[in-house]
Amino acid sequence: SLPPLTAAADKESTYDIEVLVIENRMPDLVGDEILLKDAAKLRLQTAEGAPPPNPPAVGSYFQPGVVKQLAKDKNYRVLAYAHWSQTLDSSSSKSVKPVRIVSAEKAYPPELDGAVRFSMSRFLHLDINFLFRPVGEQAASGAIYRISEQRRVKSQETHYFDHPKFGVLVRIMPVEGDDKTEKRQ
């Protein structure tokens, strides 16, 4: 008889997750996708009570190269960067809480507010939910933009979630020495 196929998925695996959120400042973009003009009516309920991520690790992928390149380019602005390690197993994927990511400024409501939930069942899954409230000239319109998406992902790849006004880059890497992780990409 063959061993059950789910036996390998029940083991724990550890991943490093990096999230980089950028504003797209290219003036020729079309498709403004305004979500709501009344900010008081819009809240990100998935982000409430979600803990913030850990400080960036030394061996991170986006830091410092990608972030520095984007900071030099006038067409983009880095809104937030977060990095954390997370241990997963398929039996507890339902209880995985999202990690809250906000812009560095102390404004309320924050310019960027959102949550990332990384989980595993048979495959790796990523749920993102971000609100972007532009500041400066664009803030006068009261526009709020949203990216909310669920996606099956693979580790060791960069995943991009796109919106005409901002984007989210996510990199998921198995922790070295965790040989179980490499089998489940």
VENBEL-V945443 format. One record per residue. N is the residue number from 0. PSI is psi in whole degrees, -180 to 180 (999 if undefined). BURIAL is # if it has 9 or more other C-alpha atoms within 8 Angstrom, else .. Layout:
N:PSI:BURIAL, N:PSI:BURIAL
This chain:
0:150:., 1:147:., 2:154:., 3:143:., 4:-23:., 5:-4:., 6:-41:., 7:-31:., 8:-13:#, 9:-6:#, 10:155:#, 11:147:#, 12:145:#, 13:138:#, 14:149:#, 15:128:#, 16:130:#, 17:137:#, 18:128:#, 19:123:#, 20:129:#, 21:147:#, 22:138:#, 23:115:#, 24:19:#, 25:124:., 26:-18:., 27:6:., 28:147:., 29:163:., 30:68:., 31:-16:., 32:55:., 33:130:., 34:-51:., 35:138:#, 36:-13:#, 37:98:., 38:-27:., 39:-24:., 40:-9:., 41:124:., 42:150:., 43:95:#, 44:-28:., 45:-21:#, 46:-17:#, 47:127:., 48:-2:., 49:136:#, 50:154:., 51:160:., 52:168:#, 53:162:., 54:155:., 55:145:., 56:164:., 57:-42:., 58:30:., 59:154:#, 60:-48:., 61:-29:#, 62:143:., 63:-15:., 64:-57:., 65:-44:., 66:-42:#, 67:-41:#, 68:-43:., 69:-36:#, 70:-29:#, 71:-22:., 72:120:., 73:-13:., 74:-10:., 75:156:#, 76:129:#, 77:121:#, 78:-37:#, 79:151:#, 80:135:#, 81:150:#, 82:137:#, 83:162:#, 84:144:#, 85:131:., 86:130:., 87:152:#, 88:151:#, 89:-24:#, 90:-21:., 91:20:., 92:-28:#, 93:-26:., 94:2:., 95:123:#, 96:150:., 97:159:#, 98:130:#, 99:137:#, 100:125:#, 101:162:#, 102:159:#, 103:-27:., 104:151:., 105:21:., 106:153:., 107:126:., 108:155:., 109:154:#, 110:-39:#, 111:131:#, 112:132:#, 113:-178:#, 114:147:#, 115:129:#, 116:119:#, 117:125:#, 118:172:#, 119:133:#, 120:-109:#, 121:-32:., 122:173:#, 123:141:#, 124:147:#, 125:126:#, 126:127:#, 127:149:#, 128:105:#, 129:143:#, 130:134:#, 131:121:#, 132:100:#, 133:150:#, 134:174:., 135:-141:., 136:-39:., 137:-22:#, 138:-25:#, 139:-30:., 140:-18:., 141:14:#, 142:144:#, 143:133:#, 144:150:#, 145:142:#, 146:124:#, 147:114:., 148:147:., 149:137:., 150:142:., 151:133:., 152:165:#, 153:148:., 154:166:#, 155:25:., 156:155:., 157:129:., 158:134:., 159:128:., 160:122:#, 161:144:., 162:149:., 163:-27:#, 164:-26:#, 165:165:#, 166:159:#, 167:122:#, 168:131:#, 169:132:#, 170:127:#, 171:121:#, 172:134:#, 173:143:#, 174:131:#, 175:142:., 176:-9:., 177:80:#, 178:-21:., 179:-33:#, 180:-42:#, 181:-27:., 182:-18:., 183:8:., 184:999:.
